[in-house]
Amino acid sequence: MKKYFYLLALLIVVVSCTKKEHKEEKEPVKEVGKINFFMETSASMAGYFSGSTQFVKDIPNLLVDIEGKESFGKEPLKIYYVADSLTPYKGSTKDFIREISTTKVAGEKSSEMHKILEMIASKTDSNDISLFVSDCILSYPDNVIKTNSEINKQKAQGELKALVKSTFLKLKRDNISASLYGFNSAFYGNYYTYQNAKLKLDGQERPYYLWVIGNKELVGKFNKNLAELNNFKPVLDLNFGLFDKTIDDFETFYTYERVGNWKAEDKSISDLEASKKKPSTFAIAIDLSALPNSISAPDYLTQHLKTSSENLEFKIKNILFTKDLDKSKLKPREKEYLEDNTHVIVIEVSDIYKDKGNIDLKLPLVYDNGYKAMSTMDDRNIDSIPGKTFAFEHLIDGVREAYENSNDNFIHISIPVKK
């Protein structure tokens, strides 16, 4: 009987360990299936394609980079024109670049942003990234404006914003996130005011926007690849749905920038010897891929990261991207940290007063409101158009409200320290 009891006990232990191992296995890495590219072709876009504008320089180069660099995936781009419907482009990316450079492609009637975004979402499978280039003007269709020339101004903050919010609430439920990048370009041709009247522009600067839409994990990775492109210099960088909980996890390096005697144990530093004459230094790796590129920039973090401590003195010596580390002196396990994290923070402890202390790092959650300065509610005067988009503030507010969360901090890292 004892024999069977021991066998049963052994079986329970083996099954338990096996379950634990499976539980601790990492989730499979999600890879991009295909990249869709949608170009808005409503009449309001035509002026970006005319002449030697920044738009006709930047978009072709962006497409070539995305299709040519392996970090973005190996599949050719799936290209669509979009206005009140989607039109698949039959040729290659090179053919598309030639077409938008040499022919008139933007002449469709006015389009509705929430409907375009719904159409794009319908073409975005769970492993896809969808890119959408638009001027992001919030507007009713032509026939509605003809019956009430003030309707865009009257209803932008109400119905139009609500429709955008409703669209992104649906995307959020499907685990779809979005990023929005803003750029400026000269504009030659007819601009359509909120009353649908024509204004002739001759090189005045107008904003245009690039949406990145897809699964949260994939959008985060795609954004990192965009940030590494030399020519990718947006004037606006907003994320929606990538950040949904405060970042509190980290890994401690054993060798990188190590100074002094200490041990790394379960997210804490122990056996630390530190004094003002002989400070100790260690480094942690963190994943900030959920944050906009502008907020995760080392210079921004250095200026805005709030530090506090208990029973010790410390300072942040350096903040840098993991891609900029010298990997030659790292242990194999430490090199894995570079795959799963985006940043390294180097910390110097100059004194510890008691047996136990604590290091606290916080980045308060403050949304970038720079988009409000790019918005106007009256675009009937040529002088009010440069650098402005009609009702842009209400468009972005609608998207933001769809992804709102109650976190107080982007980052809150707590590191226990023991002598």
N, C-alpha and C positions, 0 to 999 in steps of 0.2 A: 504493500500500500504506500509505504514511504517513497518507494521508487517512482510510482506514478505521480505522487505529490511534487517531488523534486522536478520531474519532467514538465509538469504543468506550470510550475513556478518559473522554470527556465524559458518555457514557451512565452509566458506573459512578458518576461523581461525582454526577450528578443523582439516581440511584436511592438512593445512600448518604445524600444530604442529605434526600431525601424520607422515608426510613426514620427518620432522626434526628428530623425534624419530627414524624412520627407518634408516635414514642416519647415526645417531650417534651410532646405534647398531654395536657392534663389528663383524668383519668378523668371520665366524665359524672357530674354531681351526682345522687346518689340521692335520690329524693323519696318521701314516704310515700304509699302507695297507699290504704289505708284504716286506720281506727283501730277496733279491737275493744275492747269493754268487757265484762268478766266480773265479775258480782257473786255471791259465794258465798252460798248460801241454806241452809246446814246450820243445825240448831237452835241451835248455839252462837253464831250471829250475831244472833239475834232481839233481844237486849238493846240493841244499838246503834241499832235502828230505833225504839225506844220512847221517847216523851216528846221533850223539846226537847234532844236530845243534840248534841254537837259533830259527830258523825258525820252526822246528818241535815241539818246546816247545810253542812258542808264538801263532801260528795260531790255534791249537786246543783249547788253553785257551781262545783266543779271541772269537771263535765260541761258546763255552760253555757259556761265559759271555753274548754274544748278545742274544742267544736263551733262556738263563735262567733268565735274569733280565727283569722284567716287564716294566721298563722304555724304553726298545727297542721295545716293542710290544709283542703280545701273540702268533703270528703265528710261526710255525716252519720255518726254513730257506729253501729256494728253492735253491738247489745247482747245479752248472753246472761245467763241465770241458770245457775249451776253448783253442783252438789253431787256426786252419784254419776254424773251425766250432764249434758250441755249442753242447755239449752232456749232457743232463739232468742226474743227478745222482739219481738213483732209491731208494736208501736206506735212512736211517735216518742220522742225523748229527753225532751221535755216530758211525754209520757204516762208514761214510766218514772219520772220524778221525782215525779210526782203519785202513782203507784202505791206507790212505796217509802215515801212520806210518809203515806199514808192507809190502806194495807191491810197485812195480815200476809204478808210474802214469804219470811221465813226460818223454815221448819219442817220441812225435809228431815232425813233421818237423817244421821248423822255421815259425813264425807267423808275421803278419804285424799289428803294433799297431793301426793304424787308422781303419783298418777293424774290429779288435777285439772290439774297442770302439763303432763302429757303431752297431755291433751285440748286445752288451750289452745294448745300448740305445734302440734298438728295443724291448728288453724284459723289459724295465723299464716303467711301467705305471705311470700316474700322481701322484699316492699315494705310489709309491714304492721307496725303497732305494736299490741301487745295489752296492755291494762291489766287487772289482776286485783286486786280488793279482797277481803281475807280477814283472819281473825284468826290465821292461820298456826299453828294448834295441830297438833302432830305426834301422830297417833293412829291406832290400828287401828280398824276398823269395830265397831259395837255387838256383833254376834254373837261376835266374837273376844274382846272384853272380858268378856262374860258368862261365858266358860269360864275366864278367868284375869284377875281384877281388877287384877293388878299388871303385866300384860304391857306396857302403855305405858311404865311406869317402867323395867322390866327391859330392854326392847328398843329404846328410843329412840336410844341411842348406837350400837347395833349395826345391826339390820336396817332400822329406819326411816330413819336417817341414810344408810345405804348405798343405799337405794332412791331417796332424793332425789339423792344424788351421781350415781347411774346415769342418772337422768333428765336432769340438767344436762350430763353428759358427752356424751349424744346431742345436746343442743342446741348444745353447743360445736362438735361436728363439723359441724353445719349452719350454722356462723357466726352462731348466735343468742346474744346477750348479754342481760343482765338488770340492772336496778337495782331496789332495794327502799327504799321510804320508809316510815317509821314515824310514827304519830300517836297521840294519846290522846283518849279520849272517855268521857263518863259512860255507864254501862251499867245498864239497868233490866230485871230479869227473871231467868230461870234461866240460871245458869252451870253447865256440865258439867265435873266434875273429871276427872282422868286415869282414875279408876275408873268414870266415867260416872254418878256421883251428882250430884243437883241441889243447887246453892246459890243461894239467892235474893239477888240484889244489888239495892241501892236507890241507884243513882247513883254507886257506886264507879267509879274511873277504870280503864279497860281499854285496852290498846294495840290498834290495828288497822293494817293494812299495805296499801300500794299497790305492786304489781309493775309494772314497765315491761319488756316483753319484745319482742325483735325483732332485726333486723340491727344489728350494732355501730354502724355509721355513723349509722343512723336513730335509734337509742336515744340516742346522744350528742347529736344535734341536738334531739331531743324533750326531753331533760333540761334543756337550756339554755332552752328555751321555758317549761318548768315553773318554773324558777328565777326567771323574770321576772314570774311572777304574784304580785300583791301579797298574796294570801291563802294562798299555798303556803308553809307554815312547818313542815316535818317536824322531828320530834325525833330521827330516825334517817335516815341517808343512806348507802346502801351500793351499790357497783357490782361487777358480776361479768362479766368477759370484755371490758370496754371497754378496759382497760389491759393490753396484752400485750407492749409493748416500751418501753424507756426513751425519754422525749421528749428529743430532742437537736437538733431543727431549729428554725430561727428566721429572721426577716427583719429587716434593719436599716433604720430610717427615715432619710431624707435630711434632713428638715426638722423633724420633731416634736421639741420640747424641745432642739434642737441648740444647743450652746454650744462655741465654739472651732474650731480648724482641724483637720480630719481627713477621710479618705475611707473609704467603705464598699466593700470589695472581697472578693467570694467568702467570705462569712461571717467576714470579719476587718476590723479597723479599722487603717488605715495612715496615714502622714504625720501622726501624732497629736502635737499640741503641748499639753502639760499640765504644770502646776506647781501648788504649793499656793496661790500667789497668783492663778493663772489656770487653774482646773480646766476640763476639757472634759467635755461631756455628750452622750450619745447614747441612743437608745431602740431596743429590739428588740420584735418582735411574736412571740408563741408561741401554739400551739394546745394548750390544756389540756382540750379537750372530753372526753377519755377519763377524766378524774379526777372523783371525786364532787364535787358542788357544795360540800360542806363543806371539802374539801381545797383546792379551787381558789379559794376565797374570798381576796381580796387580804389581809385581815387575817391569815388562817392562813399564807399564803405569806410575808408580811413577818416573821412570828415564826419560821417553821420552815425557810426557805430557807437553806442553808449556803453561805457564800461563802469563796473562797480565791483567791489570786493569785500570780503569779510575776513578779518584777521591776517591780511597780507597786503603787500604792495606789488603791483605789476603794471606792465605797459604792453601795448601791441607794437612789436618791432617792425612787422611787415605784413602786408596782405598782397597776395599775387594769385594768378591763375595757375591751376595745376599743370596746364600745358607749357608753362614757362619754367618749370622746375628742372634742375639738373638731375636726371634720373640715374646717372651712372653709379652713385653711391647709395642708392636705396636698396633695401632688402626686397626679395621677390614679393612678399606679402604687402609691403608698402607700395610697390608698383601697382598692385590691384586697387589701392585707394585712389590712384589717379584716374582709373577707369570709371569709378563710381561717383567721383566728386569733381567739383569745378574750381574750388578755391582752397588756398592754404593760408592759415593765419598763424604767424609766429609770435609767441608770447614769452616775455621775459619777466620772471618773478625775482624781485630785488630784496624781499624780506618776508618772513612769515613769523607772526608773533606768538601763536599758540600751536597746539598739536594739530588742530584742524582749521582749514580756511576754505574759501570759495571764490571762484572767478565767475563773473556774470558778464555776458555779452548780449546786448539787445540792439536790434534795428527796428525802431518804431514804424508801424504801418502808416505811411503817409502817401496818399495817392498823388501822382503827378497831375496837377491841374493845368499844365501848360496848354492843353488842348482848348481851353476856354478862350485863350488869347487868339486862337486861330479861327474863331467863330464870329459870324455877323448875322444880324437879323434884318439887315437892309442893304442889299447889294445893287441898288439901282444907280449908284454913282461909281464911276470908274475909279475914283480915289479910294473907295472903300473895299475894292476887290483884292488888291495885291496881298498875298499871304493869308487870305481869309476864305472860309467855306461857309456857305449859307446853312444855318441851323446845325452846325457841326457839334456844338455843345450838347444839344438835345439828343442827337444820334448817340454820342458817346455815353451820355448819362443813362440812356436806355440800356445800353450794353452792360455798363457797370452795375446797374441795379439788378440785372438778371444774375450776375455772378457774386453779388455781395456776400461777405462773410463777417463774422463777429470777432475776428482776431485783433489783438492789440499790437502785435509785433510781427514783422516779417521773420525775424530771427530772435530766438532766446536760447542761448547756450549757457548751461551751468556746468562748471567743472569743479568737483570737490578736490581739495588738495590736503594732503597729510604730510606731517614731518616724517 
